[in-house]
């Protein structure tokens, strides 16, 4: 049963038991309603305690039910809460560890609440593009006060129970338990104390007032509106909390419900819910069972103390895992350590890291100039220059010194992991771990599975990614893996747009207006234009038939490699990242265009966005068909967490689903007619064409 029933003296204890977070799906709601009815019908039961098994009171509604008939099927969450309010015996919520979303709303429907210290309480629906839909916006302001409740609802962030208990005048908690271990016993004792108290207290009967009224809510709208921008839910949260202060409770409840339903069908909420599920699904690998045995990782070695090596090392130090860092020369090691210290000291200065924690992390770091000192590490990650010859030399040394069973990982962003694996006598132990720069900040980790990579290696690396707080996505082996293979097509289209009449600033502004963190030319300047140049030189030899704009090559020939040289597509002032348009770069583009005999045309922002985004979509469809990515949602996660794709659009494939794949294919066919574009590329990938013909989506 998903709700356990027990009796302790004259108190019935109802325990939600639906691991891992006691989600309130239909089966749990039905079992809970039955248990509640049983307790109310038992004459020997004088009071009821509601709690949760394991490490949660309740994490709330089952997101997979949102928008489905199950969410409305009785008893729905609203009905369950009304049943609690209508109970003729006192109901005490004993909350602990995690109490979120529908779990918090369920607790607010109880007559009394007792909380364990350290319990995280939240109404996080706004993070899914929604607002609380089972009375949260109406009850929390009454129980906690209007301002602290609105702050919780608009941010969606969890707050510790101890802090909430200190809010002046709060009626959220009637008592704080001494500890999580004694919570249930204290709740049962409290339930007996209030067993005969009548009338039973209801949150709905408490007042919801703010002394400043309209002025406060206008201030709140101004603040929230400035931060929310492309997200409709936060401002709707303000509206709903204001309704709690101005309407009768049941009218406010109807307003909340109508607003919730309207938000559920917005593309922003669909995108956020898609990502919520997608991020959690990345660890599900079809042929690697969840119970696959993992290798023990107690220590890590990192080859290279440059920007990537230092950033990678910080991830493990932050997680309390000792790191040995190798370089060929002492001065390179010293520079790397200095950069790491600078990064940590910046966190200390901002109050994000305590001095003692900083010192503890650096104490876990050991440095060496000898491969022999790495022999006991459980995992080694190379972060050396992106050249297959350099990688070969490194892996031959690692094969010589590393102990049997150690995992050998490459941070390569494009090179063939199968080739790298066969530089060793143990290809089963080799895997790609492609961190994104800056590696100590960026959340994405592409885990590249070679043809020989052992399943336990894959399972170990995926679990380790969680430990170092990365979102890991598995990719097969191909040039560029998932992310960089797609971004190459995006970059090609950006180049063609320059040839046809655009400036770098126009392209960047159009894409940034769409929601990207930065456009392709600002991104190139940040990453280093010389990196793309090196890849194109390789392409000119390997794929002479592939069409490219030569404008970026001309830029690199002038030494304009981007922010690191103070000049790229834009100019940069030392110490700042502001992109300043350069008139000479525009003249260079115009001169190149003229040399090709191209008459510039006006290109709309809509065309710019479609060509760039749909180039990602088409290449992703090829990647899926080839089995490089396990599922469409993995591609979306890569682009959200690694490439600045707008979160509220849910990733390139989710966005394509929203546009409609038929419409995507129609646009691609138009682009194929453009003589200055690459007609071959715009032939829809077979998977995309098939889905469009069948009226289906990537989902």
C-alpha positions in Angstrom: 0.0 0.0 0.0 1.2 3.5 -0.7 -0.3 4.7 2.5 0.3 2.7 5.7 -2.3 2.6 8.5 -1.4 2.0 12.1 -2.9 2.9 15.5 -0.9 4.1 18.5 -3.3 4.2 21.5 -6.1 6.5 20.5 -4.2 8.0 17.5 -4.3 6.7 13.9 -1.0 7.2 12.1 -1.3 7.5 8.3 2.1 7.2 6.6 2.6 8.1 3.0 4.9 5.4 1.5 5.5 6.0 -2.2 9.3 6.1 -2.7 11.4 8.0 -3.3 9.6 11.2 -2.2 6.1 10.0 -1.4 4.6 11.6 -4.5 0.9 12.2 -4.5 0.0 10.2 -7.6 -3.5 8.7 -8.1 -2.7 5.4 -6.3 -1.3 7.2 -3.3 -4.3 9.6 -3.1 -6.7 6.7 -3.3 -4.9 4.8 -0.5 -4.7 7.9 1.6 -8.4 8.7 1.2 -9.2 5.1 2.3 -7.0 5.3 5.3 -8.5 8.7 6.4 -12.0 7.3 6.0 -11.0 4.2 8.1 -9.6 6.4 10.9 -12.7 8.6 11.0 -14.9 5.5 11.1 -13.0 3.9 14.0 -14.7 5.0 17.3 -11.5 4.2 19.3 -9.5 6.7 17.3 -9.6 10.2 18.8 -7.0 12.0 16.6 -5.0 11.4 13.4 -1.3 12.0 12.5 -0.2 12.2 8.9 3.5 11.7 8.1 5.7 10.3 5.4 8.0 7.3 5.2 11.7 7.4 4.5 13.4 10.7 3.7 10.4 12.9 2.9 7.0 13.9 4.2 5.9 14.4 0.6 7.6 15.9 -2.5 4.1 16.7 -3.9 2.2 15.8 -7.0 3.4 13.4 -9.7 4.5 15.6 -12.5 3.9 12.8 -15.0 0.2 13.1 -14.3 0.0 16.8 -15.1 -2.4 17.4 -18.0 -3.6 13.8 -17.9 -7.0 12.4 -16.8 -5.2 10.9 -13.7 -4.6 14.4 -12.3 -8.4 15.0 -12.2 -9.5 11.5 -11.2 -11.0 11.4 -7.8 -9.8 11.8 -5.3 -7.7 14.6 -6.8 -5.5 16.6 -4.5 -8.1 19.3 -3.9 -10.6 16.8 -2.9 -8.1 15.1 -0.5 -7.4 18.5 1.2 -11.1 19.3 1.5 -11.5 15.8 3.1 -8.8 16.7 5.7 -10.4 20.0 6.5 -13.8 18.4 6.9 -12.5 15.6 9.2 -14.4 15.5 12.5 -11.3 14.4 14.4 -8.1 16.6 14.7 -5.5 15.8 12.0 -1.9 16.6 12.8 0.7 16.8 10.0 4.1 15.6 11.2 6.4 17.0 8.5 10.1 16.2 8.1 13.1 16.3 5.7 11.2 17.3 2.5 7.8 18.9 2.3 7.2 20.4 -1.1 4.5 21.4 -3.5 1.4 19.3 -3.1 2.9 17.9 0.1 3.0 21.4 1.6 -0.6 22.0 0.4 -1.7 18.7 2.0 -0.1 19.8 5.3 -1.8 23.2 5.1 -5.1 21.3 4.9 -4.5 19.6 8.2 -5.7 21.1 11.4 -2.3 21.2 13.0 1.3 21.0 11.9 4.4 19.9 13.8 7.8 20.1 12.0 11.1 18.5 12.5 14.2 20.7 12.4 16.0 20.8 9.1 12.8 20.2 7.1 12.9 21.8 3.7 9.5 23.4 3.0 8.6 24.8 -0.5 6.0 25.5 -3.0 8.3 25.1 -6.1 5.6 25.0 -8.8 6.8 28.3 -10.3 9.9 26.4 -11.5 7.6 24.4 -13.7 5.9 27.5 -15.1 2.9 27.0 -12.8 1.6 28.2 -9.4 0.4 26.1 -6.6 -2.9 24.6 -7.7 -4.3 23.0 -4.6 -4.8 26.0 -2.3 -1.1 27.0 -1.7 -1.5 30.6 -2.8 -4.6 31.0 -0.6 -3.5 29.1 2.5 0.2 29.9 2.9 -0.4 33.7 3.1 -2.9 33.0 5.9 -0.7 30.6 7.8 2.7 32.4 7.3 1.9 36.0 6.5 1.5 37.6 3.0 5.1 38.8 2.4 7.0 35.6 3.5 4.4 33.5 1.7 4.7 35.5 -1.6 8.5 35.3 -1.4 8.3 31.5 -1.1 5.7 31.1 -3.9 7.4 33.4 -6.4 10.9 32.0 -5.8 10.0 28.4 -5.4 13.0 27.9 -3.2 12.9 25.7 -0.1 13.1 27.3 3.4 14.3 25.5 6.5 11.5 24.8 9.0 13.4 26.5 11.8 13.4 29.8 9.9 9.7 29.6 9.1 9.0 28.9 12.8 10.6 32.2 13.7 8.4 34.3 11.4 6.4 36.7 13.7 2.8 35.8 14.1 3.1 32.6 12.0 0.4 29.9 12.3 2.2 27.5 9.9 3.7 25.3 12.7 1.9 24.8 16.0 5.1 23.1 17.4 8.6 22.3 16.5 9.8 18.8 17.3 13.0 18.2 19.2 14.4 16.1 16.3 13.4 14.1 13.3 13.9 10.9 15.3 11.3 12.0 18.0 8.9 13.7 15.5 6.4 10.9 15.3 6.3 10.3 19.1 5.9 14.0 19.7 3.2 14.3 17.0 1.2 11.4 18.6 1.5 13.1 22.0 0.4 16.4 20.6 -2.5 14.8 18.8 -3.7 13.4 22.1 -3.4 16.8 23.8 -5.7 18.4 21.2 -8.0 15.4 20.7 -10.9 17.1 22.4 -10.3 20.7 21.4 -13.2 22.2 19.3 -13.7 23.9 17.0 -11.0 22.4 14.9 -8.7 25.1 13.5 -8.7 25.6 9.7 -6.1 27.7 7.8 -8.9 28.9 5.5 -10.5 30.8 8.5 -7.3 32.8 9.2 -7.1 36.4 7.8 -4.8 37.3 4.9 -3.9 40.9 5.1 -1.1 43.3 4.3 -0.9 46.7 5.9 0.2 48.4 2.7 -2.3 46.6 0.5 -2.3 47.8 -3.2 1.0 49.6 -2.8 2.8 46.4 -1.7 1.4 44.3 -4.5 2.3 47.0 -7.1 5.9 47.0 -5.7 5.9 43.2 -5.9 4.8 43.2 -9.5 7.5 45.7 -10.4 10.2 43.6 -8.8 8.9 40.2 -10.1 8.2 41.6 -13.6 11.8 42.8 -13.9 13.1 39.3 -13.1 10.5 37.1 -14.7 10.7 38.5 -18.3 9.8 35.5 -20.4 8.1 33.5 -17.7 4.4 34.3 -17.1 4.0 32.2 -13.9 5.8 34.6 -11.3 3.4 37.5 -12.0 0.4 35.2 -11.9 1.7 34.1 -8.4 1.4 37.7 -7.3 -2.1 37.9 -8.7 -3.1 34.8 -6.8 -1.7 35.9 -3.5 -3.3 39.3 -3.9 -6.6 37.4 -4.4 -6.1 35.7 -1.1 -6.1 39.2 0.5 -9.1 40.5 -1.4 -11.5 37.7 -2.0 -13.4 35.2 0.1 -11.5 31.9 0.5 -13.5 29.8 -1.9 -13.4 32.6 -4.6 -9.7 32.9 -4.2 -9.4 29.1 -4.6 -11.3 29.2 -7.8 -9.1 32.1 -9.1 -6.0 30.0 -8.2 -7.4 26.9 -10.0 -8.3 28.8 -13.2 -4.9 30.5 -13.3 -3.2 27.1 -12.7 -5.0 25.5 -15.6 -4.3 28.4 -18.0 -0.6 28.3 -17.1 -0.4 24.6 -17.6 -1.1 25.0 -21.3 1.5 27.8 -21.9 4.5 26.7 -24.0 6.7 28.0 -21.2 5.2 25.6 -18.6 5.3 22.7 -21.1 9.0 23.4 -21.7 9.9 23.6 -18.0 8.0 20.4 -17.3 9.6 18.7 -20.2 13.1 19.7 -18.9 12.2 18.6 -15.4 11.5 15.1 -16.6 14.3 15.2 -19.2 17.0 16.1 -16.7 16.1 13.2 -14.5 15.9 10.8 -17.5 19.5 11.3 -18.7 20.8 8.7 -16.3 18.5 6.0 -17.8 20.6 4.1 -20.4 18.7 1.4 -22.2 21.2 -1.5 -21.8 22.8 -0.4 -18.5 20.5 -1.5 -15.6 20.0 0.8 -12.7 21.5 -1.8 -10.3 24.8 -2.2 -12.4 27.7 -2.6 -10.0 29.9 0.5 -9.8 33.6 0.9 -9.3 34.8 2.7 -6.2 36.2 6.2 -6.8 38.1 7.5 -3.8 40.7 9.5 -5.6 41.1 11.3 -9.0 44.0 12.3 -11.1 43.9 15.2 -13.7 46.4 15.6 -16.5 46.9 19.3 -17.3 46.7 22.3 -15.0 45.3 24.7 -17.6 41.9 26.3 -17.6 40.1 23.0 -18.1 42.3 20.9 -15.9 42.0 23.3 -13.0 38.2 23.7 -13.4 37.8 19.9 -13.6 39.9 19.4 -10.5 37.7 22.0 -8.6 34.6 19.8 -9.2 36.1 16.9 -7.3 37.7 19.0 -4.6 34.3 20.6 -4.0 32.8 17.1 -3.5 35.6 16.1 -1.0 37.4 13.8 -3.4 41.3 14.1 -3.4 42.9 15.1 -6.6 46.4 14.7 -7.9 47.2 17.1 -10.7 50.0 16.5 -13.2 51.9 18.9 -15.5 55.1 18.7 -17.4 56.6 21.9 -16.0 56.5 23.4 -12.5 55.6 26.9 -13.8 52.5 25.5 -15.5 51.5 23.8 -12.3 52.0 27.0 -10.3 49.9 29.0 -12.8 47.2 26.4 -12.6 47.1 26.4 -8.8 47.1 30.2 -8.8 44.0 30.3 -11.0 42.2 27.8 -8.8 43.0 29.8 -5.7 41.8 33.0 -7.5 38.5 31.3 -8.3 38.0 30.1 -4.8 39.0 33.5 -3.3 36.4 35.2 -5.5 33.8 32.9 -4.0 35.0 33.7 -0.4 34.9 37.4 -1.2 31.3 37.1 -2.4 30.3 35.2 0.7 29.5 32.0 -1.3 32.3 30.0 0.4 33.7 30.1 3.9 37.5 30.5 4.3 37.8 27.2 6.2 36.0 25.3 3.4 38.3 26.9 0.8 41.3 25.7 2.8 39.9 22.2 3.2 39.4 21.9 -0.5 42.8 23.1 -1.5 44.3 20.7 1.1 42.9 17.8 -0.9 45.0 18.8 -3.9 48.4 17.2 -4.6 50.6 18.2 -7.6 53.3 16.3 -9.4 55.5 16.3 -12.5 55.6 12.5 -12.7 53.1 10.0 -14.2 54.3 7.5 -11.6 52.6 9.4 -8.8 49.2 8.8 -10.4 49.4 5.0 -10.1 46.9 4.7 -7.2 44.2 6.9 -8.6 40.8 5.3 -9.2 40.0 7.7 -12.1 42.2 9.8 -14.3 41.0 12.5 -16.6 43.2 14.0 -19.3 42.7 17.7 -20.2 45.6 18.3 -22.6 45.7 20.0 -26.0 43.1 18.8 -28.5 45.4 16.9 -30.8 45.3 13.1 -31.4 49.0 12.8 -31.2 49.2 14.5 -27.9 46.3 12.3 -26.6 48.2 9.2 -27.8 51.3 10.0 -25.9 49.3 10.7 -22.7 47.2 7.5 -22.9 50.2 5.3 -23.5 51.7 6.6 -20.3 48.5 6.1 -18.4 48.3 2.6 -19.7 51.7 2.0 -18.3 51.2 3.4 -14.8 47.6 3.2 -13.8 46.4 0.3 -11.6 44.1 -2.4 -13.1 40.5 -1.3 -12.9 41.2 2.4 -12.9 39.0 4.4 -15.3 40.8 6.4 -18.0 38.9 9.4 -19.2 39.5 11.9 -21.9 38.1 15.5 -21.9 38.2 15.6 -25.7 35.5 17.7 -27.2 35.6 16.3 -30.8 38.2 13.5 -31.1 37.5 9.8 -31.7 37.2 8.1 -28.2 37.5 4.7 -29.9 40.8 5.6 -31.3 42.0 7.0 -28.0 40.8 3.8 -26.2 43.0 1.7 -28.5 46.1 3.6 -27.5 45.8 1.4 -24.4 45.6 -2.3 -23.7 42.4 -1.7 -21.7 39.8 -0.1 -24.0 37.0 -1.3 -21.7 38.2 1.2 -19.1 38.3 4.2 -21.4 35.5 6.8 -21.5 35.0 10.4 -22.7 34.2 13.0 -20.0 33.6 16.2 -21.9 33.4 19.0 -19.4 32.3 22.5 -20.6 34.2 25.6 -19.9 34.4 27.0 -17.3 34.4 23.4 -16.0 33.9 24.4 -12.3 30.7 26.4 -13.3 29.0 24.7 -16.3 26.5 22.0 -15.3 26.7 19.8 -18.4 28.9 16.8 -18.7 28.9 14.8 -22.0 29.8 11.2 -21.1 31.1 9.6 -24.4 30.6 5.9 -24.6 33.2 4.1 -26.7 32.5 0.9 -28.5 34.4 -1.0 -25.8 33.5 1.0 -22.8 32.4 -1.3 -20.0 28.9 -0.9 -18.6 30.2 -0.6 -15.0 32.5 2.2 -16.2 29.5 4.0 -17.6 27.4 3.5 -14.5 30.3 4.7 -12.3 30.8 7.9 -14.3 27.1 8.7 -14.4 26.8 8.3 -10.6 30.0 10.3 -10.1 28.6 13.1 -12.2 25.7 13.5 -9.7 28.2 13.6 -6.8 30.0 16.5 -8.4 26.7 18.2 -9.2 26.8 17.8 -13.0 24.0 16.8 -15.4 25.5 14.0 -17.4 24.3 13.0 -20.9 25.5 9.9 -22.7 26.8 10.3 -26.2 28.0 7.8 -28.7 31.3 8.4 -30.7 31.2 10.7 -33.6 33.0 13.9 -34.5 31.9 16.5 -32.0 29.6 14.1 -30.1 26.1 15.7 -29.5 26.7 19.3 -28.7 29.7 20.3 -30.9 28.5 18.3 -33.9 25.2 20.3 -33.8 26.9 23.6 -33.1 29.1 23.3 -36.2 25.9 23.4 -38.4 24.7 26.4 -36.4 28.0 28.1 -37.0 27.9 27.4 -40.7 24.5 29.0 -41.0 25.8 32.1 -39.1 28.6 32.4 -41.7 26.2 32.1 -44.6 24.1 34.9 -43.1 27.1 37.2 -43.1 27.7 36.4 -46.7 24.1 37.3 -47.6 23.9 40.7 -45.9 23.9 40.4 -42.1 26.3 41.9 -39.6 27.6 39.9 -36.6 25.6 42.3 -34.3 22.4 41.7 -36.2 22.6 38.0 -36.0 23.6 38.0 -32.3 20.8 40.4 -31.4 18.2 38.3 -33.2 19.2 35.1 -31.5 19.6 36.7 -28.1 16.1 38.2 -28.5 14.9 34.7 -29.1 16.4 33.8 -25.7 19.9 32.4 -26.2 22.4 33.6 -23.6 24.6 34.9 -26.4 24.6 34.8 -30.2 27.0 32.8 -32.4 29.6 35.5 -32.9 29.8 36.6 -29.3 30.0 32.8 -28.4 32.9 32.4 -30.9 34.8 35.3 -29.4 34.3 33.8 -25.9 35.4 30.3 -26.9 38.2 31.5 -29.2 37.8 31.8 -32.9 41.0 29.9 -33.5 39.3 26.8 -32.2 36.7 26.9 -34.9 39.4 27.8 -37.5 41.4 24.6 -36.6 38.3 22.5 -37.0 37.5 24.1 -40.4 41.0 23.4 -41.6 40.5 19.8 -40.8 37.1 19.8 -42.5 38.6 21.3 -45.7 40.8 18.2 -46.0 38.4 15.5 -44.7 35.2 16.9 -46.3 36.1 19.0 -49.3 32.6 18.9 -50.5 31.2 20.7 -47.4 30.3 24.3 -48.0 31.6 27.0 -45.6 31.7 30.8 -45.5 35.3 32.0 -45.6 34.6 35.1 -43.5 35.7 33.6 -40.2 39.0 32.4 -41.8 39.7 36.0 -42.9 39.0 37.2 -39.3 41.4 34.7 -37.9 44.1 35.6 -40.4 44.1 39.0 -38.8 44.7 37.4 -35.4 41.3 38.4 -34.1 40.7 35.3 -32.0 38.2 36.8 -29.6 38.2 38.0 -26.0 41.6 36.4 -25.2 43.3 38.7 -27.8 41.0 41.7 -27.1 39.6 41.5 -30.7 37.4 39.1 -32.6 34.1 39.8 -34.3 33.9 42.5 -31.7 36.4 44.6 -29.7 36.9 44.1 -26.0 38.3 46.3 -23.2 40.6 44.6 -20.7 38.7 43.4 -17.7 35.3 43.6 -19.3 33.2 41.3 -21.5 31.2 43.9 -23.3 31.2 43.3 -27.1 31.9 46.5 -29.0 31.1 46.4 -32.7 34.1 47.0 -35.0 33.7 49.0 -38.2 36.7 47.4 -39.8 35.2 43.9 -39.3 32.0 45.0 -41.0 34.1 46.4 -43.9 36.0 43.2 -44.2 32.7 41.3 -44.4 31.4 43.7 -47.1 34.6 43.4 -49.1 34.5 39.6 -49.0 30.8 39.6 -50.0 31.7 41.9 -52.9 34.6 39.7 -54.0 32.0 36.8 -54.3 29.7 39.0 -56.4 26.9 38.8 -53.8 24.4 41.6 -53.6 23.4 42.0 -50.0 19.8 41.6 -49.0 17.8 42.4 -45.9 17.4 39.3 -43.8 14.6 39.3 -41.2 15.2 38.3 -37.5 12.7 35.5 -38.0 14.8 34.0 -40.8 18.0 34.3 -38.8 16.4 32.5 -35.8 14.8 29.8 -38.0 18.0 29.0 -39.9 20.1 28.8 -36.8 17.7 26.8 -34.7 16.4 24.5 -37.4 20.0 23.7 -38.3 20.4 22.3 -34.8 17.1 20.4 -35.1 18.0 18.7 -38.4 21.5 17.7 -37.2 20.0 16.4 -34.0 17.6 14.2 -36.0 20.6 12.7 -37.7 22.2 12.1 -34.3 19.1 10.4 -33.0 18.8 8.2 -36.0 22.4 7.1 -35.8 22.0 6.3 -32.1 24.6 8.8 -31.0 22.0 10.2 -28.5 19.7 7.8 -26.6 16.6 10.0 -26.8 15.4 13.4 -28.0 15.2 14.8 -24.4 19.0 14.2 -24.0 19.7 16.6 -26.9 17.5 19.2 -25.2 19.4 18.8 -21.9 22.7 19.2 -23.7 21.6 22.5 -25.3 20.0 23.9 -22.2 22.9 23.2 -19.8 25.8 23.5 -22.2 25.0 26.0 -25.0 22.7 28.6 -23.5 19.5 27.6 -25.3 16.6 29.4 -23.7 15.2 27.4 -20.8 11.6 28.5 -21.4 11.7 27.0 -24.9 12.8 23.6 -23.5 15.6 22.9 -25.9 15.8 22.7 -29.8 13.8 19.5 -30.2 11.1 20.6 -27.7 10.9 23.9 -29.6 10.6 22.1 -32.9 7.7 20.1 -31.4 6.0 23.4 -30.4 6.4 24.9 -33.9 5.2 21.6 -35.4 7.6 19.4 -37.4 5.6 19.8 -40.6 6.3 23.6 -40.3 10.0 22.9 -39.6 10.3 20.8 -42.7 8.4 23.4 -44.8 10.9 26.1 -43.7 13.9 23.8 -44.5 12.6 23.3 -48.0 12.5 27.1 -48.5 16.1 27.4 -47.2 17.2 24.7 -49.6 16.1 27.0 -52.5 18.6 29.7 -51.4 21.6 29.5 -53.8 24.0 30.9 -51.2 23.0 28.3 -48.6 23.8 24.5 -48.5 20.9 22.8 -50.2 22.3 19.3 -49.3 22.2 20.1 -45.6 18.6 21.3 -45.7 17.3 17.9 -46.9 15.4 16.8 -43.8 17.0 14.0 -41.9 15.0 10.8 -42.5 13.7 10.7 -38.9 12.5 14.3 -39.1 10.8 13.7 -42.5 9.1 10.6 -41.2 7.8 12.2 -38.0 6.6 15.2 -39.9 4.7 13.0 -42.4 3.1 11.0 -39.6 2.1 14.1 -37.7 4.3 13.0 -34.7 6.8 14.8 -32.5 10.3 14.0 -31.2 8.7 13.1 -27.9 
